[in-house]
Amino acid sequence: MSSNPDAYDYLAESIRAWPDQPALAERLRKAGWSKVAWRNLSGGIVALHRGFKIP
């Protein structure tokens, strides 16, 4: 779709590098967030993560 497909290689690389839902939730927990959970949207293409962090 583009005249320069190499310019968009970063998109595929970024998608592959992004953690899945459980891995992202674990990263949030390690960063100090509690009650971390997520909800898949659009069949899991998008996920909404949430948590609580008390300062």
N, CA, C and O atoms as CSV, one atom per row, in Angstrom:
chain,resi,resn,atom,element,x,y,z
A,1,MET,N,N,0.804,-1.193,0.000
A,1,MET,CA,C,0.000,0.000,0.000
A,1,MET,C,C,0.851,1.264,0.000
A,1,MET,O,O,0.344,2.362,-0.229
A,2,SER,N,N,2.125,1.106,0.253
A,2,SER,CA,C,2.988,2.274,0.337
A,2,SER,C,C,4.062,2.196,-0.746
A,2,SER,O,O,4.445,1.111,-1.183
A,3,SER,N,N,4.529,3.343,-1.162
A,3,SER,CA,C,5.624,3.361,-2.126
A,3,SER,C,C,6.958,3.020,-1.470
A,3,SER,O,O,7.941,2.743,-2.157
A,4,ASN,N,N,6.987,3.042,-0.126
A,4,ASN,CA,C,8.202,2.709,0.619
A,4,ASN,C,C,7.845,1.772,1.769
A,4,ASN,O,O,7.780,2.211,2.917
A,5,PRO,N,N,7.613,0.487,1.483
A,5,PRO,CA,C,7.187,-0.431,2.545
A,5,PRO,C,C,8.205,-0.582,3.669
A,5,PRO,O,O,7.828,-0.882,4.802
A,6,ASP,N,N,9.492,-0.378,3.375
A,6,ASP,CA,C,10.507,-0.498,4.431
A,6,ASP,C,C,10.304,0.531,5.530
A,6,ASP,O,O,10.689,0.310,6.679
A,7,ALA,N,N,9.698,1.658,5.174
A,7,ALA,CA,C,9.459,2.705,6.170
A,7,ALA,C,C,8.477,2.247,7.238
A,7,ALA,O,O,8.409,2.845,8.311
A,8,TYR,N,N,7.717,1.195,6.956
A,8,TYR,CA,C,6.706,0.726,7.896
A,8,TYR,C,C,7.099,-0.577,8.591
A,8,TYR,O,O,6.289,-1.161,9.311
A,9,ASP,N,N,8.327,-1.033,8.385
A,9,ASP,CA,C,8.790,-2.240,9.065
A,9,ASP,C,C,8.718,-2.100,10.580
A,9,ASP,O,O,8.480,-3.079,11.287
A,10,TYR,N,N,8.922,-0.890,11.074
A,10,TYR,CA,C,8.897,-0.682,12.515
A,10,TYR,C,C,7.535,-1.044,13.111
A,10,TYR,O,O,7.462,-1.420,14.281
A,11,LEU,N,N,6.471,-0.939,12.340
A,11,LEU,CA,C,5.147,-1.280,12.868
A,11,LEU,C,C,5.073,-2.759,13.224
A,11,LEU,O,O,4.640,-3.113,14.320
A,12,ALA,N,N,5.490,-3.617,12.314
A,12,ALA,CA,C,5.478,-5.057,12.585
A,12,ALA,C,C,6.428,-5.393,13.727
A,12,ALA,O,O,6.105,-6.225,14.575
A,13,GLU,N,N,7.581,-4.762,13.758
A,13,GLU,CA,C,8.541,-5.008,14.838
A,13,GLU,C,C,7.979,-4.566,16.175
A,13,GLU,O,O,8.161,-5.248,17.184
A,14,SER,N,N,7.301,-3.438,16.191
A,14,SER,CA,C,6.709,-2.926,17.421
A,14,SER,C,C,5.619,-3.862,17.935
A,14,SER,O,O,5.526,-4.108,19.138
A,15,ILE,N,N,4.805,-4.377,17.035
A,15,ILE,CA,C,3.741,-5.304,17.436
A,15,ILE,C,C,4.340,-6.574,18.026
A,15,ILE,O,O,3.863,-7.074,19.045
A,16,ARG,N,N,5.383,-7.094,17.389
A,16,ARG,CA,C,6.023,-8.320,17.904
A,16,ARG,C,C,6.682,-8.084,19.252
A,16,ARG,O,O,6.706,-8.986,20.089
A,17,ALA,N,N,7.216,-6.890,19.479
A,17,ALA,CA,C,7.931,-6.603,20.724
A,17,ALA,C,C,6.992,-6.297,21.891
A,17,ALA,O,O,7.398,-6.392,23.049
A,18,TRP,N,N,5.746,-5.932,21.600
A,18,TRP,CA,C,4.813,-5.560,22.660
A,18,TRP,C,C,4.431,-6.792,23.465
A,18,TRP,O,O,4.149,-7.834,22.873
A,19,PRO,N,N,4.413,-6.715,24.784
A,19,PRO,CA,C,4.077,-7.889,25.596
A,19,PRO,C,C,2.598,-8.258,25.484
A,19,PRO,O,O,1.751,-7.406,25.216
A,20,ASP,N,N,2.306,-9.533,25.692
A,20,ASP,CA,C,0.909,-9.960,25.709
A,20,ASP,C,C,0.258,-9.488,27.011
A,20,ASP,O,O,0.930,-8.907,27.864
A,21,GLN,N,N,-1.016,-9.729,27.166
A,21,GLN,CA,C,-1.765,-9.202,28.305
A,21,GLN,C,C,-1.182,-9.636,29.653
A,21,GLN,O,O,-0.956,-8.781,30.510
A,22,PRO,N,N,-0.931,-10.927,29.874
A,22,PRO,CA,C,-0.369,-11.325,31.168
A,22,PRO,C,C,1.016,-10.718,31.425
A,22,PRO,O,O,1.321,-10.334,32.554
A,23,ALA,N,N,1.839,-10.632,30.404
A,23,ALA,CA,C,3.177,-10.072,30.584
A,23,ALA,C,C,3.116,-8.584,30.903
A,23,ALA,O,O,3.879,-8.104,31.741
A,24,LEU,N,N,2.228,-7.851,30.253
A,24,LEU,CA,C,2.087,-6.425,30.565
A,24,LEU,C,C,1.548,-6.242,31.974
A,24,LEU,O,O,1.993,-5.353,32.699
A,25,ALA,N,N,0.592,-7.077,32.366
A,25,ALA,CA,C,0.058,-6.999,33.730
A,25,ALA,C,C,1.169,-7.244,34.751
A,25,ALA,O,O,1.218,-6.572,35.782
A,26,GLU,N,N,2.045,-8.184,34.480
A,26,GLU,CA,C,3.153,-8.457,35.402
A,26,GLU,C,C,4.107,-7.276,35.483
A,26,GLU,O,O,4.609,-6.955,36.561
A,27,ARG,N,N,4.355,-6.640,34.373
A,27,ARG,CA,C,5.211,-5.438,34.391
A,27,ARG,C,C,4.586,-4.350,35.248
A,27,ARG,O,O,5.286,-3.667,35.996
A,28,LEU,N,N,3.271,-4.184,35.144
A,28,LEU,CA,C,2.586,-3.177,35.961
A,28,LEU,C,C,2.699,-3.524,37.443
A,28,LEU,O,O,2.935,-2.642,38.269
A,29,ARG,N,N,2.532,-4.797,37.784
A,29,ARG,CA,C,2.670,-5.218,39.184
A,29,ARG,C,C,4.074,-4.934,39.702
A,29,ARG,O,O,4.244,-4.434,40.814
A,30,LYS,N,N,5.067,-5.253,38.900
A,30,LYS,CA,C,6.462,-5.011,39.309
A,30,LYS,C,C,6.750,-3.523,39.460
A,30,LYS,O,O,7.670,-3.142,40.184
A,31,ALA,N,N,5.982,-2.684,38.788
A,31,ALA,CA,C,6.151,-1.229,38.885
A,31,ALA,C,C,5.390,-0.655,40.077
A,31,ALA,O,O,5.379,0.558,40.288
A,32,GLY,N,N,4.749,-1.540,40.862
A,32,GLY,CA,C,4.092,-1.072,42.074
A,32,GLY,C,C,2.587,-0.946,41.994
A,32,GLY,O,O,1.965,-0.465,42.941
A,33,TRP,N,N,1.990,-1.354,40.913
A,33,TRP,CA,C,0.535,-1.292,40.778
A,33,TRP,C,C,-0.084,-2.536,41.406
A,33,TRP,O,O,0.515,-3.611,41.372
A,34,SER,N,N,-1.270,-2.398,41.974
A,34,SER,CA,C,-1.970,-3.537,42.570
A,34,SER,C,C,-3.324,-3.730,41.891
A,34,SER,O,O,-3.789,-2.871,41.143
A,35,LYS,N,N,-3.938,-4.863,42.165
A,35,LYS,CA,C,-5.240,-5.200,41.577
A,35,LYS,C,C,-5.230,-4.993,40.065
A,35,LYS,O,O,-6.179,-4.456,39.492
A,36,VAL,N,N,-4.150,-5.424,39.434
A,36,VAL,CA,C,-4.001,-5.270,37.989
A,36,VAL,C,C,-4.906,-6.292,37.290
A,36,VAL,O,O,-4.941,-7.466,37.659
A,37,ALA,N,N,-5.614,-5.830,36.303
A,37,ALA,CA,C,-6.489,-6.697,35.514
A,37,ALA,C,C,-6.584,-6.103,34.115
A,37,ALA,O,O,-6.175,-4.966,33.883
A,38,TRP,N,N,-7.115,-6.868,33.207
A,38,TRP,CA,C,-7.318,-6.360,31.860
A,38,TRP,C,C,-8.589,-6.936,31.275
A,38,TRP,O,O,-9.109,-7.957,31.726
A,39,ARG,N,N,-9.067,-6.253,30.263
A,39,ARG,CA,C,-10.246,-6.705,29.529
A,39,ARG,C,C,-9.913,-6.642,28.046
A,39,ARG,O,O,-9.503,-5.601,27.533
A,40,ASN,N,N,-10.092,-7.753,27.374
A,40,ASN,CA,C,-9.868,-7.789,25.936
A,40,ASN,C,C,-11.025,-7.114,25.220
A,40,ASN,O,O,-12.187,-7.294,25.583
A,41,LEU,N,N,-10.694,-6.346,24.211
A,41,LEU,CA,C,-11.667,-5.697,23.351
A,41,LEU,C,C,-11.384,-6.131,21.912
A,41,LEU,O,O,-10.250,-6.478,21.582
A,42,SER,N,N,-12.367,-6.114,21.091
A,42,SER,CA,C,-12.212,-6.474,19.674
A,42,SER,C,C,-11.559,-7.841,19.510
A,42,SER,O,O,-10.670,-8.019,18.677
A,43,GLY,N,N,-12.006,-8.799,20.310
A,43,GLY,CA,C,-11.486,-10.159,20.189
A,43,GLY,C,C,-10.040,-10.302,20.625
A,43,GLY,O,O,-9.361,-11.239,20.203
A,44,GLY,N,N,-9.552,-9.393,21.462
A,44,GLY,CA,C,-8.183,-9.471,21.946
A,44,GLY,C,C,-7.194,-8.665,21.133
A,44,GLY,O,O,-6.006,-8.638,21.453
A,45,ILE,N,N,-7.663,-8.009,20.087
A,45,ILE,CA,C,-6.774,-7.156,19.304
A,45,ILE,C,C,-6.329,-5.962,20.142
A,45,ILE,O,O,-5.213,-5.461,19.997
A,46,VAL,N,N,-7.219,-5.519,21.017
A,46,VAL,CA,C,-6.961,-4.411,21.933
A,46,VAL,C,C,-7.268,-4.903,23.335
A,46,VAL,O,O,-8.209,-5.672,23.531
A,47,ALA,N,N,-6.494,-4.471,24.302
A,47,ALA,CA,C,-6.765,-4.828,25.693
A,47,ALA,C,C,-6.673,-3.570,26.548
A,47,ALA,O,O,-5.787,-2.736,26.361
A,48,LEU,N,N,-7.592,-3.452,27.475
A,48,LEU,CA,C,-7.604,-2.333,28.407
A,48,LEU,C,C,-7.109,-2.847,29.748
A,48,LEU,O,O,-7.771,-3.665,30.386
A,49,HIS,N,N,-5.945,-2.368,30.177
A,49,HIS,CA,C,-5.381,-2.748,31.479
A,49,HIS,C,C,-5.751,-1.689,32.501
A,49,HIS,O,O,-5.887,-0.510,32.173
A,50,ARG,N,N,-5.912,-2.122,33.737
A,50,ARG,CA,C,-6.202,-1.186,34.821
A,50,ARG,C,C,-5.523,-1.676,36.090
A,50,ARG,O,O,-5.204,-2.856,36.234
A,51,GLY,N,N,-5.314,-0.754,36.989
A,51,GLY,CA,C,-4.707,-1.087,38.273
A,51,GLY,C,C,-4.772,0.115,39.190
A,51,GLY,O,O,-5.234,1.190,38.809
A,52,PHE,N,N,-4.302,-0.089,40.401
A,52,PHE,CA,C,-4.303,0.962,41.414
A,52,PHE,C,C,-2.894,1.163,41.913
A,52,PHE,O,O,-2.151,0.206,42.131
A,53,LYS,N,N,-2.531,2.425,42.092
A,53,LYS,CA,C,-1.228,2.754,42.652
A,53,LYS,C,C,-1.424,3.875,43.653
A,53,LYS,O,O,-1.856,4.975,43.310
A,54,ILE,N,N,-1.102,3.573,44.879
A,54,ILE,CA,C,-1.230,4.564,45.934
A,54,ILE,C,C,0.137,5.224,46.117
A,54,ILE,O,O,1.136,4.537,46.331
A,55,PRO,N,N,0.182,6.544,46.033
A,55,PRO,CA,C,1.478,7.254,46.129
A,55,PRO,C,C,2.129,7.102,47.478
A,55,PRO,O,O,3.213,7.639,47.705
